[in-house]
Amino acid sequence: MNNSSKLCRKASFPRGNIFCNLIDKIVKRPSLQFLGQWGYHCYEPRIYRTLAKILRYVDLDGFDILLTDYIAFVEKSGHRFEFNFNLEFTEICVNTILYWVFARKGNPDFVELLLKKTKDYVQDRSCSLALIWRTFTPVYCPSPLSGITPLLYVAQTRQSNILRILLQYGILEREKNPINIVLTILLYPSRVRIMVDHELIDIQEDAKTCLTLCSRVLSTVSVREIETQLSLGRRPIIQNWLDYIPPTRYKDPCELVHLCRITIRTQLLANNMLPNGIFSLLIPSRLQKFLNLES
């Protein structure tokens, strides 16, 4: 039994590639036969409803199959339509997938699976299969061409358990301006109700963990940029934020052991070997965990 058939049995999905079946349904609808005359708002609801029904209840095995189907659909040379329709269809699919994985599920296992399945494409930001660089709308709306990246969303929501995974895969190191992620963690307005004390404490603790994790990746953190934002009236989510950025990231010389970590990770990153390549190195497990940002 192939993967698609397995998924069909588990979740009552149509046989064959999920995305091929979905696009066939759209094309066969009489009102959508002349694709050049219709915008994405005509067929976006059908795409969203179909994928949302799957993603709402899917387990890791089913999500693995869905991603496999999507990759096969995009790579299938014979499945081609008018360029703008192709672009809109794939962007709506990606928007829906990322929305459910990051905004609705918030499950680290799903995030790690998404990275594992698409890591071969992550070095090329322009690749449509480098899903981690695509954008999505955190409060779902049909527009496929607006939104924020998963890394920025995770920074805004201070999901430290998911940020750790993104950092382990080298996503922050690939950022052009990583200080923007630090600023977002520290200064982005809280989405929890301040009057609920335990929620405020939780998000503060997550923000502290996020700052600590970023300090394990970066050689420098521009405290001056943070202070500039504070001078403009922005308020940090934690008052003693400087306690969670080591002095060796902005004032004192950086530790040699941290510079070694950065150098090794940079080399692995250049060969697209993060994080799995760490565990193939002939070094003690304690050092492997250090390179993997676990300490």
C-alpha positions as CSV (number, residue, x, y, z in Angstrom):
1,M,0.0,0.0,0.0
2,N,1.5,3.4,-1.0
3,N,1.6,6.4,1.3
4,S,-1.4,8.1,-0.3
5,S,-3.5,5.0,0.1
6,K,-2.5,4.7,3.7
7,L,-3.5,8.3,4.4
8,C,-6.8,7.8,2.6
9,R,-7.7,4.9,4.9
10,K,-6.6,6.8,8.0
11,A,-8.5,10.0,7.3
12,S,-11.0,9.2,4.6
13,F,-9.1,11.3,2.0
14,P,-9.4,10.7,-1.7
15,R,-7.0,8.3,-3.3
16,G,-3.9,9.6,-5.0
17,N,-1.9,12.7,-4.4
18,I,-3.9,15.1,-2.1
19,F,-2.9,18.2,-4.0
20,C,-3.4,16.7,-7.5
21,N,-6.9,15.7,-6.4
22,L,-7.6,19.1,-5.0
23,I,-6.5,21.0,-8.1
24,D,-8.5,18.6,-10.3
25,K,-11.6,19.5,-8.3
26,I,-11.0,23.2,-8.7
27,V,-10.4,22.9,-12.4
28,K,-13.5,20.8,-13.0
29,R,-15.8,23.3,-11.3
30,P,-17.7,25.1,-14.1
31,S,-17.3,28.5,-12.4
32,L,-13.5,28.1,-12.3
33,Q,-12.8,26.7,-15.8
34,F,-11.5,30.0,-17.1
35,L,-8.7,30.4,-14.5
36,G,-7.3,33.5,-16.1
37,Q,-10.5,35.4,-15.4
38,W,-10.8,34.5,-11.7
39,G,-8.8,35.6,-8.7
40,Y,-7.7,33.3,-5.9
41,H,-10.7,34.4,-3.8
42,C,-12.8,32.1,-6.0
43,Y,-11.0,28.9,-5.2
44,E,-9.2,29.7,-1.9
45,P,-12.1,28.6,0.3
46,R,-12.2,25.1,-1.2
47,I,-8.4,24.7,-0.8
48,Y,-8.5,26.0,2.8
49,R,-11.5,23.8,3.8
50,T,-9.9,20.7,2.3
51,L,-6.5,21.1,3.9
52,A,-7.9,22.4,7.2
53,K,-10.0,19.3,7.5
54,I,-6.9,17.2,7.2
55,L,-4.6,19.3,9.3
56,R,-7.1,19.7,12.2
57,Y,-7.0,16.0,13.0
58,V,-3.8,14.7,11.4
59,D,-1.1,12.9,13.4
60,L,2.6,12.9,12.6
61,D,2.3,10.0,10.2
62,G,-0.4,11.7,8.3
63,F,1.4,15.0,8.2
64,D,4.5,13.2,6.9
65,I,2.4,11.9,4.0
66,L,0.8,15.3,3.4
67,L,4.2,16.9,3.1
68,T,5.4,14.1,0.8
69,D,2.4,14.6,-1.4
70,Y,3.0,18.4,-1.5
71,I,6.7,18.0,-2.4
72,A,5.8,15.4,-5.2
73,F,3.1,17.8,-6.5
74,V,5.5,20.7,-6.8
75,E,8.3,18.6,-8.3
76,K,6.0,16.8,-10.8
77,S,7.0,18.2,-14.1
78,G,3.8,17.2,-15.9
79,H,1.5,18.9,-13.5
80,R,1.6,22.5,-14.9
81,F,-1.0,25.2,-15.2
82,E,-1.0,28.9,-16.1
83,F,1.8,30.5,-14.1
84,N,-0.2,32.9,-11.9
85,F,-2.6,30.1,-11.0
86,N,0.3,27.8,-10.1
87,L,1.8,30.5,-7.9
88,E,-1.5,31.3,-6.2
89,F,-2.4,27.6,-5.6
90,T,0.9,26.7,-4.0
91,E,1.0,29.9,-1.9
92,I,-2.5,29.2,-0.6
93,C,-1.5,25.7,0.3
94,V,1.7,26.8,2.0
95,N,-0.2,29.6,3.9
96,T,-2.7,27.0,5.1
97,I,0.0,24.4,6.1
98,L,2.1,27.0,8.0
99,Y,-0.9,28.5,9.7
100,W,-2.0,25.2,11.1
101,V,1.4,24.0,12.1
102,F,2.6,27.2,13.8
103,A,-0.5,29.2,14.8
104,R,-3.0,26.5,15.5
105,K,-1.1,23.4,16.6
106,G,2.1,24.9,18.0
107,N,3.5,21.4,18.3
108,P,7.3,21.1,18.2
109,D,7.1,17.6,16.7
110,F,5.2,18.9,13.7
111,V,7.7,21.7,13.3
112,E,10.6,19.4,13.4
113,L,9.0,17.0,10.9
114,L,8.4,20.0,8.5
115,L,12.1,20.9,8.8
116,K,13.3,17.4,8.2
117,K,11.1,16.9,5.1
118,T,12.2,20.2,3.6
119,K,15.8,20.6,4.8
120,D,17.2,19.8,1.3
121,Y,15.6,23.0,0.0
122,V,16.3,25.4,2.8
123,Q,19.5,26.8,1.4
124,D,17.6,28.4,-1.5
125,R,15.2,31.0,-0.1
126,S,13.6,31.4,-3.5
127,C,12.7,27.7,-3.7
128,S,8.9,27.1,-3.2
129,L,9.7,24.0,-1.2
130,A,11.8,25.9,1.4
131,L,8.6,26.2,3.5
132,I,10.4,27.6,6.5
133,W,11.1,30.8,4.5
134,R,7.6,31.2,3.2
135,T,5.2,33.6,4.9
136,F,1.8,33.0,6.4
137,T,-1.0,35.0,8.0
138,P,-1.2,34.2,11.8
139,V,-4.8,35.2,11.9
140,Y,-6.0,33.3,8.9
141,C,-7.1,35.3,5.9
142,P,-7.2,34.1,2.2
143,S,-4.5,36.4,0.9
144,P,-1.5,34.2,0.0
145,L,1.0,37.0,-0.6
146,S,1.2,38.6,2.8
147,G,2.2,37.6,6.3
148,I,5.3,36.8,8.3
149,T,7.9,34.0,8.4
150,P,7.6,31.2,10.9
151,L,10.7,32.4,12.7
152,L,9.3,35.9,13.2
153,Y,5.9,34.5,14.4
154,V,7.6,32.2,16.9
155,A,9.7,35.2,18.1
156,Q,6.5,37.3,18.5
157,T,4.8,34.6,20.5
158,R,7.9,33.5,22.4
159,Q,7.4,29.8,21.8
160,S,10.7,28.8,23.3
161,N,10.2,25.1,22.6
162,I,9.7,25.7,18.9
163,L,12.4,28.4,18.7
164,R,14.9,25.9,20.0
165,I,14.2,23.6,17.1
166,L,14.4,26.4,14.5
167,L,17.7,27.4,16.0
168,Q,19.0,23.9,16.0
169,Y,18.4,23.7,12.3
170,G,20.3,27.0,11.8
171,I,17.4,29.2,10.8
172,L,18.5,32.1,12.9
173,E,22.1,31.8,11.6
174,R,20.7,32.2,8.1
175,E,18.8,35.4,8.9
176,K,20.3,38.6,7.4
177,N,19.6,40.6,10.5
178,P,19.3,38.3,13.5
179,I,19.1,41.2,15.9
180,N,15.6,41.8,14.6
181,I,14.5,38.5,16.1
182,V,16.1,39.4,19.4
183,L,14.2,42.8,19.3
184,T,11.0,41.0,18.5
185,I,11.4,38.6,21.4
186,L,12.1,41.4,23.8
187,L,9.8,44.3,22.6
188,Y,6.9,42.8,20.7
189,P,3.7,43.6,22.6
190,S,2.4,40.7,24.6
191,R,-0.7,38.8,23.3
192,V,-1.7,37.5,26.7
193,R,-4.0,39.4,29.1
194,I,-1.8,41.2,31.6
195,M,-4.3,40.9,34.4
196,V,-3.9,37.1,34.4
197,D,-0.8,36.8,36.5
198,H,0.2,33.2,35.7
199,E,-0.1,33.9,31.9
200,L,2.2,36.9,32.2
201,I,4.8,34.9,34.2
202,D,4.7,32.1,31.6
203,I,5.3,34.4,28.7
204,Q,8.1,36.2,30.6
205,E,9.8,32.9,31.3
206,D,9.5,31.9,27.7
207,A,11.0,35.3,26.7
208,K,14.0,34.7,29.0
209,T,14.5,31.3,27.5
210,C,14.3,32.7,24.0
211,L,17.0,35.3,24.7
212,T,19.2,32.6,26.2
213,L,18.8,30.4,23.1
214,C,19.7,33.3,20.8
215,S,22.8,34.0,22.8
216,R,23.9,30.4,22.2
217,V,23.8,31.1,18.4
218,L,25.1,34.6,18.0
219,S,28.6,35.9,18.7
220,T,27.3,39.4,19.3
221,V,24.0,41.0,20.4
222,S,23.7,44.7,19.8
223,V,22.6,46.0,23.1
224,R,22.9,49.5,21.6
225,E,20.1,48.8,19.2
226,I,18.0,47.5,22.0
227,E,18.7,50.6,24.1
228,T,17.9,52.8,21.1
229,Q,14.4,51.2,20.9
230,L,13.9,51.7,24.6
231,S,14.8,55.4,24.3
232,L,12.0,55.7,21.7
233,G,9.5,54.6,24.3
234,R,9.2,50.9,23.6
235,R,8.8,48.7,26.7
236,P,10.6,45.3,27.2
237,I,8.5,42.3,28.2
238,I,11.0,41.6,30.9
239,Q,12.6,44.4,32.9
240,N,15.9,42.7,33.7
241,W,16.5,41.6,30.1
242,L,20.2,42.3,30.2
243,D,20.6,39.5,32.8
244,Y,19.8,37.0,30.0
245,I,22.3,38.2,27.5
246,P,25.9,37.2,28.5
247,P,28.3,40.2,28.8
248,T,30.5,38.3,26.3
249,R,28.0,39.0,23.6
250,Y,28.2,42.8,23.9
251,K,30.9,43.9,26.3
252,D,33.6,41.4,27.2
253,P,35.6,39.2,24.7
254,C,33.6,36.2,23.5
255,E,34.4,32.9,25.1
256,L,36.7,30.7,22.9
257,V,34.5,27.7,23.4
258,H,31.5,29.7,22.1
259,L,33.5,30.8,19.0
260,C,34.4,27.2,18.4
261,R,30.7,26.3,18.5
262,I,29.9,29.0,16.0
263,T,32.7,27.9,13.7
264,I,31.7,24.3,13.7
265,R,28.0,25.1,13.3
266,T,28.8,27.5,10.4
267,Q,30.7,24.7,8.6
268,L,27.9,22.2,9.1
269,L,25.4,24.8,8.0
270,A,27.3,25.5,4.8
271,N,27.0,21.8,4.0
272,N,23.3,21.6,5.1
273,M,24.2,19.2,7.9
274,L,22.5,20.9,10.9
275,P,21.5,19.4,13.2
276,N,22.1,15.8,12.3
277,G,25.7,16.3,11.3
278,I,26.5,17.2,14.9
279,F,25.9,13.6,16.0
280,S,28.1,12.1,13.4
281,L,31.1,14.0,14.8
282,L,33.5,11.8,16.8
283,I,33.3,13.9,20.0
284,P,31.9,13.2,23.4
285,S,28.1,13.4,23.7
286,R,28.4,16.4,26.1
287,L,30.1,18.4,23.3
288,Q,27.5,17.3,20.8
289,K,24.8,18.6,23.1
290,F,26.7,21.9,23.4
291,L,26.9,22.2,19.6
292,N,23.2,21.4,19.4
293,L,22.4,24.4,21.7
294,E,21.3,22.2,24.6
295,S,23.6,23.8,27.0
